[in-house]
Amino acid sequence: EVAEFQKIVGSLIELVDQLAKAAESEKMKAIGARNLLKSIAKQREAQEQQLRALIAEKKMQLERYRIEYETLRKIEADQNEFIDQFIFQK
């Protein structure tokens, strides 16, 4: 009976070792997945910041173009007025 008990205990120890190895393997997979998710989140955050900066830059550029357009419209109106006055003087 002692030999059979030792055999059962040995089988149980092997089973527990296999379960421990499987649990450790799953733990490492979970840690890897968590680290990957953190990395992806950081990359997305950095990309979002870059896009926000690009949007701000494009808004400033749009405002410069708008001001330049308004200035050119005023210059065109002044020149047209000058041309009209010049033509009517002749």
Phi, psi and omega per residue, in radians:
E1 nan -0.620 3.134
V2 -1.120 -0.724 3.139
A3 -1.124 -0.734 3.117
E4 -1.154 -0.680 3.090
F5 -1.088 -0.777 3.127
Q6 -1.099 -0.664 3.106
K7 -1.121 -0.766 3.120
I8 -1.121 -0.763 3.131
V9 -1.121 -0.716 3.102
G10 -1.072 -0.760 3.101
S11 -1.097 -0.714 3.124
L12 -1.117 -0.728 3.124
I13 -1.113 -0.729 3.108
E14 -1.089 -0.754 3.130
L15 -1.092 -0.777 3.118
V16 -1.113 -0.705 3.097
D17 -1.088 -0.744 3.118
Q18 -1.101 -0.739 3.114
L19 -1.141 -0.668 3.120
A20 -1.126 -0.752 3.116
K21 -1.126 -0.730 3.121
A22 -1.119 -0.730 3.122
A23 -1.115 -0.722 3.127
E24 -1.134 -0.711 3.114
S25 -1.088 -0.790 3.121
E26 -1.141 -0.633 3.102
K27 -1.087 -0.776 3.141
M28 -1.138 -0.693 3.082
K29 -1.076 -0.746 -3.139
A30 -1.131 -0.723 3.110
I31 -1.109 -0.749 3.111
G32 -1.078 -0.753 3.131
A33 -1.126 -0.724 3.131
R34 -1.106 -0.755 3.125
N35 -1.125 -0.668 3.103
L36 -1.109 -0.747 3.121
L37 -1.106 -0.703 3.096
K38 -1.100 -0.724 3.141
S39 -1.112 -0.770 3.126
I40 -1.112 -0.716 3.128
A41 -1.090 -0.728 3.122
K42 -1.143 -0.705 3.112
Q43 -1.098 -0.740 3.123
R44 -1.136 -0.678 3.123
E45 -1.118 -0.761 3.119
A46 -1.123 -0.727 3.114
Q47 -1.116 -0.704 3.118
E48 -1.095 -0.731 3.117
Q49 -1.109 -0.716 3.117
Q50 -1.104 -0.743 3.141
L51 -1.161 -0.680 3.090
R52 -1.088 -0.725 3.111
A53 -1.116 -0.718 3.128
L54 -1.137 -0.715 3.105
I55 -1.080 -0.780 3.132
A56 -1.082 -0.730 3.126
E57 -1.105 -0.749 -3.136
K58 -1.183 -0.605 3.087
K59 -1.127 -0.721 3.114
M60 -1.132 -0.723 3.121
Q61 -1.108 -0.744 3.097
L62 -1.050 -0.739 3.133
E63 -1.123 -0.706 3.092
R64 -1.083 -0.770 3.131
Y65 -1.124 -0.660 3.125
R66 -1.107 -0.780 3.128
I67 -1.116 -0.749 3.122
E68 -1.098 -0.721 3.119
Y69 -1.071 -0.814 3.131
E70 -1.091 -0.688 3.113
T71 -1.111 -0.780 -3.140
L72 -1.160 -0.621 3.077
R73 -1.099 -0.712 3.133
K74 -1.158 -0.735 3.115
I75 -1.099 -0.747 3.119
E76 -1.071 -0.754 3.133
A77 -1.104 -0.742 3.116
D78 -1.096 -0.747 -3.126
Q79 -1.175 -0.692 3.091
N80 -1.110 -0.685 3.101
E81 -1.127 -0.725 3.116
F82 -1.107 -0.747 3.138
I83 -1.107 -0.778 3.114
D84 -1.042 -0.766 3.132
Q85 -1.142 -0.677 -3.125
F86 -1.160 -0.734 -3.139
I87 -1.154 -0.729 -3.109
F88 -1.238 -0.392 3.111
Q89 -1.295 -0.420 -3.113
K90 -1.421 nan nan
